[in-house]
Amino acid sequence: MQNADYTEWVPAGNLVKGLFVMVSLIIVFVTFAVFLFSEAMAVEDIFGVGFAWVVLAFLLFVFWNYRGLSIQISQDRLTVTYGVFNKKSFQLKDIASCKIAKANFGRYWGIGVRYGSDGSIAYTTSFADAVEVAPKTGRVFVFSSKKPDQVCEIIKENSL
């Protein structure tokens, strides 16, 4: 068995980035409009603006946390990390099959950490190419990749 160290970073898709920018700009413009067009700032206005900025800070944290996923394959282990809180790891010898798939909306109903309509678990950054890994025991796992053919090839070479 050859050394199969592989690392890949898959950034968030354009849809996620666009939605984040749009929501952030709405919050910023609305709060500035309250400051500019309010003749006398009431306590409720100040709390409303403060709450909006807390929501914006939370959105910044969420976007930073889920800005992309990391794929690492060593000689004996596949590890996919999506943010600080989501990490999935498999021994390569415990993987029964690996194939190229699409992370489509009909199966996962969105982007992020998802449960599929077929019972699978997915870490997706966009509705593009993905890798579908079926362990010998447990749920099928799908994750986004820019090079799914290369990932599957390495897994197949080292899971025998």
Backbone as JSON, one array per atom type, in Angstrom:
{
  "sequence": "MQNADYTEWVPAGNLVKGLFVMVSLIIVFVTFAVFLFSEAMAVEDIFGVGFAWVVLAFLLFVFWNYRGLSIQISQDRLTVTYGVFNKKSFQLKDIASCKIAKANFGRYWGIGVRYGSDGSIAYTTSFADAVEVAPKTGRVFVFSSKKPDQVCEIIKENSL",
  "N": [[0.85, -1.18, 0.0], [0.6, 2.16, -0.95], [1.72, 5.45, 0.16], [-0.9, 7.57, 0.76], [-1.53, 10.24, 1.26], [-3.73, 12.91, 1.24], [-5.21, 16.05, 0.85], [-7.87, 18.34, 0.88], [-9.57, 21.41, 0.39], [-12.81, 22.55, 0.41], [-14.55, 25.2, -0.5], [-17.38, 27.21, 0.62], [-20.29, 27.37, -1.45], [-21.35, 29.58, -4.16], [-24.03, 30.31, -3.85], [-24.49, 30.2, -1.06], [-22.65, 32.14, -0.2], [-23.67, 34.41, -1.52], [-26.28, 34.65, -0.4], [-25.58, 35.14, 2.27], [-24.21, 37.62, 2.06], [-26.31, 39.2, 1.08], [-28.28, 39.13, 3.18], [-26.75, 40.22, 5.26], [-26.22, 42.81, 4.25], [-28.81, 43.84, 4.17], [-29.43, 43.96, 6.92], [-27.48, 45.81, 7.78], [-28.13, 48.14, 6.21], [-30.79, 48.65, 7.04], [-30.45, 49.16, 9.79], [-28.81, 51.44, 9.68], [-30.56, 53.14, 8.38], [-32.5, 53.5, 10.35], [-31.02, 55.0, 12.2], [-30.44, 57.28, 10.62], [-32.94, 58.36, 9.81], [-34.49, 58.66, 12.04], [-35.86, 60.97, 14.17], [-35.76, 61.38, 16.94], [-34.09, 59.21, 18.92], [-35.59, 56.51, 20.29], [-35.73, 54.35, 23.17], [-36.53, 51.84, 22.39], [-35.76, 51.82, 19.69], [-32.99, 51.84, 19.92], [-32.53, 49.41, 21.25], [-33.56, 47.72, 19.28], [-31.79, 48.15, 17.11], [-29.43, 47.3, 18.34], [-30.1, 44.59, 18.76], [-30.33, 43.76, 16.09], [-27.67, 43.99, 15.27], [-26.5, 42.09, 16.91], [-27.67, 39.81, 15.82], [-26.47, 39.95, 13.3], [-23.77, 39.56, 14.05], [-23.95, 36.93, 14.98], [-24.65, 35.66, 12.56], [-22.29, 36.15, 11.13], [-20.5, 34.55, 12.61], [-21.63, 32.0, 12.14], [-21.36, 31.82, 9.34], [-18.54, 31.99, 9.14], [-17.87, 29.64, 10.5], [-18.98, 27.63, 8.87], [-17.73, 27.99, 6.39], [-16.49, 26.33, 4.63], [-15.43, 22.94, 3.84], [-13.15, 20.44, 5.02], [-11.18, 17.9, 3.65], [-9.43, 15.05, 4.46], [-7.22, 12.48, 3.74], [-5.5, 9.77, 4.85], [-3.15, 7.03, 4.97], [-4.73, 5.12, 6.19], [-7.15, 6.27, 6.99], [-10.1, 8.25, 6.49], [-11.08, 11.54, 6.85], [-13.48, 13.99, 7.31], [-14.11, 17.29, 7.86], [-16.35, 19.74, 8.85], [-16.69, 22.79, 9.66], [-16.43, 23.8, 13.14], [-17.82, 22.07, 14.78], [-18.6, 19.72, 13.44], [-17.48, 16.66, 12.5], [-16.46, 13.88, 10.71], [-15.27, 10.64, 10.56], [-13.65, 7.83, 9.12], [-12.27, 4.56, 9.15], [-10.33, 3.43, 6.47], [-10.44, 0.75, 5.77], [-12.95, 0.05, 6.62], [-14.74, 0.94, 4.78], [-17.12, 0.15, 2.41], [-17.9, 0.87, -0.21], [-17.3, 3.43, -2.68], [-18.36, 6.2, -4.48], [-18.93, 8.59, -7.14], [-21.13, 11.28, -6.76], [-24.01, 13.48, -6.86], [-24.77, 16.27, -4.93], [-27.75, 16.89, -4.54], [-30.68, 19.05, -4.44], [-33.16, 17.81, -4.18], [-32.66, 15.49, -2.77], [-31.4, 16.27, -0.36], [-32.48, 18.7, 0.49], [-31.22, 21.17, 0.84], [-28.2, 22.99, 1.78], [-25.28, 22.24, 3.66], [-24.96, 20.61, 6.82], [-26.7, 17.79, 6.49], [-29.54, 15.56, 6.49], [-30.38, 13.01, 4.37], [-33.16, 12.15, 2.19], [-33.05, 9.48, 1.81], [-31.93, 8.45, 4.08], [-29.24, 8.92, 4.35], [-26.29, 10.78, 5.41], [-25.08, 14.05, 4.94], [-22.46, 16.35, 4.19], [-22.47, 19.22, 2.73], [-21.38, 21.79, 0.52], [-22.33, 22.98, -1.69], [-24.53, 22.46, -4.52], [-23.14, 20.75, -6.16], [-20.6, 18.51, -7.43], [-19.97, 15.52, -5.56], [-18.84, 13.1, -3.11], [-19.8, 9.85, -2.43], [-19.81, 7.75, 0.21], [-20.04, 4.5, 1.33], [-20.15, 2.92, 4.27], [-19.19, -0.25, 5.77], [-20.8, -0.83, 7.93], [-23.44, 1.14, 9.18], [-24.62, 4.48, 8.28], [-24.87, 5.8, 4.94], [-22.56, 8.17, 3.74], [-22.2, 11.39, 2.45], [-20.23, 13.85, 0.87], [-19.17, 17.09, -0.21], [-16.91, 17.71, -2.92], [-14.2, 18.95, -4.86], [-12.75, 17.36, -6.48], [-13.94, 14.63, -6.94], [-13.49, 12.19, -8.27], [-10.75, 11.67, -7.93], [-10.63, 11.49, -5.12], [-12.25, 9.21, -4.63], [-10.75, 7.3, -6.0], [-8.35, 7.2, -4.47], [-9.41, 6.31, -2.03], [-10.44, 3.79, -2.78], [-8.08, 2.48, -3.58], [-6.75, 2.23, -1.15], [-8.44, 0.92, 0.59], [-8.52, -1.75, 0.4]],
  "CA": [[0.0, 0.0, 0.0], [1.41, 3.37, -1.04], [1.31, 6.57, 0.99], [-1.99, 8.21, 0.05], [-1.92, 11.49, 1.93], [-4.49, 13.8, 0.37], [-5.92, 17.1, 1.58], [-8.63, 19.22, -0.01], [-10.45, 22.39, 1.0], [-13.94, 22.82, -0.47], [-15.19, 26.4, 0.06], [-18.83, 27.35, 0.47], [-20.71, 27.71, -2.8], [-21.75, 30.97, -4.43], [-25.37, 30.53, -3.3], [-24.33, 30.49, 0.36], [-21.98, 33.43, -0.08], [-24.6, 35.44, -1.96], [-27.32, 34.82, 0.62], [-24.97, 35.76, 3.44], [-23.97, 39.03, 1.77], [-27.6, 39.86, 0.95], [-28.87, 39.29, 4.51], [-25.9, 41.16, 6.01], [-26.44, 44.17, 3.76], [-30.14, 44.27, 4.62], [-29.33, 44.33, 8.33], [-26.7, 47.05, 7.89], [-28.89, 49.26, 5.67], [-31.96, 48.94, 7.88], [-30.02, 49.8, 11.04], [-28.36, 52.81, 9.37], [-31.76, 53.93, 8.08], [-33.1, 53.86, 11.64], [-30.22, 56.09, 12.75], [-30.5, 58.48, 9.8], [-34.27, 58.92, 9.63], [-35.17, 58.84, 13.33], [-35.62, 62.3, 14.72], [-35.33, 61.16, 18.33], [-33.91, 57.76, 19.11], [-36.26, 55.95, 21.45], [-35.05, 53.2, 23.76], [-36.87, 50.68, 21.56], [-34.93, 51.88, 18.49], [-31.62, 51.46, 20.29], [-32.53, 47.96, 21.48], [-33.78, 47.07, 17.98], [-30.53, 48.21, 16.38], [-28.51, 46.4, 19.04], [-30.5, 43.21, 18.46], [-29.98, 43.49, 14.69], [-26.22, 43.78, 15.18], [-26.23, 40.78, 17.53], [-28.03, 38.82, 14.79], [-25.41, 40.02, 12.29], [-22.58, 38.91, 14.62], [-24.22, 35.49, 14.96], [-24.54, 35.21, 11.16], [-20.86, 36.14, 10.8], [-19.92, 33.36, 13.22], [-22.13, 30.82, 11.42], [-20.7, 31.77, 8.03], [-17.13, 31.66, 9.34], [-17.8, 28.24, 10.91], [-19.34, 26.75, 7.75], [-17.22, 28.58, 5.16], [-16.0, 25.27, 3.77], [-15.11, 21.7, 4.54], [-11.8, 19.93, 4.83], [-11.09, 16.46, 3.43], [-8.08, 14.53, 4.67], [-7.12, 11.03, 3.59], [-4.17, 9.22, 5.13], [-3.06, 5.64, 4.52], [-5.74, 4.25, 6.79], [-8.31, 6.99, 7.52], [-10.75, 9.36, 5.81], [-11.66, 12.48, 7.81], [-14.13, 15.15, 6.72], [-14.43, 18.26, 8.9], [-17.19, 20.83, 8.35], [-16.85, 23.7, 10.79], [-15.83, 23.42, 14.41], [-18.62, 21.09, 15.5], [-18.96, 18.56, 12.64], [-16.34, 15.9, 12.01], [-16.8, 12.5, 10.43], [-14.03, 9.92, 10.27], [-13.79, 6.4, 8.85], [-11.12, 3.74, 8.78], [-10.51, 3.08, 5.07], [-10.79, -0.68, 5.67], [-14.36, -0.09, 6.97], [-15.55, 1.49, 3.7], [-17.52, -0.89, 1.46], [-17.89, 1.4, -1.57], [-17.13, 4.87, -2.87], [-18.74, 6.58, -5.84], [-19.17, 10.0, -7.39], [-22.56, 11.58, -6.67], [-24.39, 14.89, -6.86], [-25.47, 16.69, -3.71], [-28.86, 17.64, -5.12], [-31.68, 19.61, -3.54], [-34.24, 16.84, -3.97], [-32.23, 14.46, -1.8], [-30.97, 16.83, 0.93], [-33.27, 19.88, 0.82], [-30.42, 22.31, 1.24], [-26.74, 22.92, 1.85], [-24.8, 22.21, 5.03], [-25.02, 19.28, 7.43], [-28.06, 17.41, 6.12], [-29.97, 14.16, 6.46], [-31.04, 12.79, 3.09], [-34.44, 11.45, 2.17], [-32.73, 8.05, 1.79], [-31.3, 8.09, 5.34], [-27.81, 9.24, 4.34], [-25.85, 12.02, 6.04], [-24.28, 14.8, 3.97], [-21.81, 17.62, 4.46], [-22.42, 19.8, 1.4], [-21.12, 23.22, 0.42], [-23.05, 23.43, -2.88], [-25.26, 21.37, -5.18], [-22.24, 20.28, -7.22], [-20.06, 17.16, -7.29], [-19.77, 15.02, -4.2], [-18.38, 11.72, -2.95], [-20.71, 9.04, -1.61], [-19.08, 6.66, 0.86], [-20.91, 3.56, 2.04], [-19.38, 2.09, 5.2], [-19.69, -1.62, 5.91], [-21.91, -0.7, 8.88], [-23.8, 2.54, 9.41], [-25.27, 5.26, 7.23], [-24.12, 6.32, 3.8], [-22.07, 9.53, 4.0], [-21.93, 12.14, 1.23], [-19.58, 15.13, 1.13], [-18.77, 17.85, -1.39], [-15.5, 17.64, -3.3], [-13.88, 19.5, -6.17], [-12.12, 16.28, -7.24], [-14.5, 13.39, -6.39], [-12.88, 11.01, -8.89], [-9.46, 11.45, -7.27], [-10.91, 11.05, -3.75], [-12.7, 7.81, -4.7], [-9.62, 6.47, -6.43], [-7.47, 7.01, -3.32], [-10.11, 5.47, -1.04], [-10.5, 2.41, -3.31], [-6.72, 1.91, -3.55], [-6.28, 1.98, 0.2], [-9.42, 0.24, 1.43], [-8.42, -3.21, 0.18]],
  "C": [[0.89, 1.24, 0.0], [0.88, 4.46, -0.11], [0.28, 7.4, 0.21], [-2.44, 9.49, 0.73], [-2.55, 12.44, 0.92], [-5.23, 14.79, 1.25], [-6.63, 17.98, 0.57], [-9.49, 20.15, 0.83], [-11.55, 22.7, -0.01], [-14.69, 24.02, 0.11], [-16.7, 26.38, -0.15], [-19.15, 27.81, -0.95], [-21.17, 29.15, -2.92], [-23.14, 31.28, -3.89], [-25.29, 30.93, -1.83], [-23.69, 31.86, 0.56], [-22.92, 34.57, -0.45], [-25.7, 35.71, -0.95], [-26.78, 35.51, 1.86], [-24.76, 37.26, 3.21], [-25.29, 39.79, 1.71], [-28.24, 40.12, 2.33], [-28.07, 40.29, 5.34], [-26.13, 42.6, 5.57], [-27.81, 44.7, 4.17], [-30.09, 44.72, 6.07], [-28.59, 45.66, 8.49], [-27.5, 48.24, 7.39], [-30.1, 49.64, 6.53], [-31.53, 49.64, 9.17], [-29.51, 51.22, 10.8], [-29.55, 53.7, 9.04], [-32.46, 54.36, 9.37], [-32.34, 55.03, 12.25], [-30.41, 57.38, 11.95], [-31.87, 59.15, 9.8], [-35.08, 59.03, 10.93], [-34.83, 60.21, 13.87], [-35.12, 62.21, 16.16], [-35.25, 59.65, 18.54], [-34.59, 57.33, 20.41], [-35.46, 54.75, 21.96], [-35.31, 51.95, 22.91], [-36.03, 50.64, 20.28], [-33.51, 51.41, 18.79], [-31.54, 49.96, 20.54], [-32.72, 47.2, 20.17], [-32.51, 47.02, 17.15], [-29.5, 47.28, 17.02], [-28.81, 44.94, 18.75], [-30.12, 42.83, 17.03], [-28.49, 43.24, 14.54], [-25.79, 42.49, 15.88], [-26.56, 39.67, 16.54], [-26.95, 38.79, 13.71], [-24.13, 39.34, 12.8], [-22.75, 37.39, 14.63], [-24.1, 34.94, 13.54], [-23.08, 35.17, 10.71], [-20.17, 34.9, 11.37], [-20.35, 32.1, 12.46], [-21.45, 30.71, 10.06], [-19.23, 31.4, 8.17], [-16.99, 30.16, 9.66], [-18.04, 27.29, 9.73], [-18.88, 27.31, 6.41], [-16.65, 27.55, 4.2], [-15.73, 24.01, 4.57], [-13.73, 21.21, 4.13], [-11.86, 18.41, 4.69], [-9.64, 16.05, 3.62], [-8.12, 13.0, 4.55], [-5.67, 10.64, 3.87], [-4.17, 7.78, 4.64], [-4.2, 4.79, 5.05], [-7.02, 4.96, 7.22], [-8.77, 8.1, 6.59], [-11.39, 10.24, 6.88], [-12.21, 13.67, 7.06], [-14.57, 16.05, 7.86], [-15.19, 19.42, 8.27], [-17.5, 21.76, 9.52], [-16.2, 23.12, 12.03], [-16.53, 22.19, 15.02], [-18.89, 19.79, 14.75], [-17.73, 17.9, 12.05], [-16.76, 14.46, 11.85], [-15.51, 11.81, 10.0], [-14.31, 8.43, 10.09], [-12.41, 5.77, 8.68], [-11.35, 3.34, 7.33], [-10.91, 1.62, 4.89], [-12.27, -0.94, 5.98], [-15.3, 0.47, 5.9], [-15.82, 0.41, 2.67], [-17.48, -0.39, 0.02], [-17.74, 2.91, -1.54], [-17.52, 5.19, -4.3], [-18.97, 8.08, -5.91], [-20.69, 10.21, -7.4], [-22.77, 13.08, -6.84], [-25.11, 15.18, -5.55], [-26.65, 17.54, -4.17], [-29.9, 18.04, -4.08], [-32.78, 18.61, -3.22], [-33.91, 15.79, -2.92], [-31.97, 15.04, -0.42], [-31.7, 18.1, 1.35], [-32.44, 21.04, 1.32], [-28.94, 22.02, 1.25], [-26.35, 22.95, 3.31], [-24.74, 20.79, 5.54], [-26.47, 18.84, 7.29], [-28.28, 15.91, 6.29], [-30.77, 13.98, 5.19], [-32.35, 12.05, 3.23], [-34.25, 9.93, 2.16], [-32.04, 7.58, 3.07], [-29.81, 8.39, 5.41], [-27.56, 10.55, 5.09], [-24.94, 12.73, 5.04], [-23.69, 16.06, 4.59], [-21.63, 18.27, 3.09], [-22.19, 21.3, 1.46], [-21.84, 23.83, -0.79], [-23.81, 22.23, -3.45], [-24.44, 20.78, -6.32], [-21.78, 18.84, -6.93], [-19.81, 16.8, -5.83], [-19.26, 13.59, -4.26], [-19.37, 11.02, -2.03], [-19.95, 7.83, -1.09], [-20.08, 5.79, 1.62], [-20.05, 2.71, 2.97], [-19.98, 0.69, 5.28], [-20.84, -1.68, 6.91], [-22.18, 0.78, 9.07], [-24.39, 3.19, 8.17], [-24.31, 5.65, 6.12], [-23.77, 7.77, 4.11], [-21.69, 10.18, 2.68], [-21.28, 13.46, 1.61], [-19.13, 15.77, -0.17], [-17.28, 17.69, -1.63], [-15.33, 18.28, -4.67], [-13.29, 18.43, -7.08], [-12.64, 14.92, -6.75], [-13.89, 12.13, -7.0], [-11.55, 10.67, -8.24], [-9.65, 10.95, -5.84], [-11.32, 9.58, -3.75], [-11.58, 6.87, -5.1], [-8.68, 6.17, -5.26], [-8.13, 6.1, -2.29], [-10.13, 4.02, -1.51], [-9.14, 1.74, -3.26], [-6.32, 1.48, -2.15], [-7.28, 1.27, 1.11], [-9.38, -1.28, 1.25], [-7.63, -3.9, 1.25]]
}
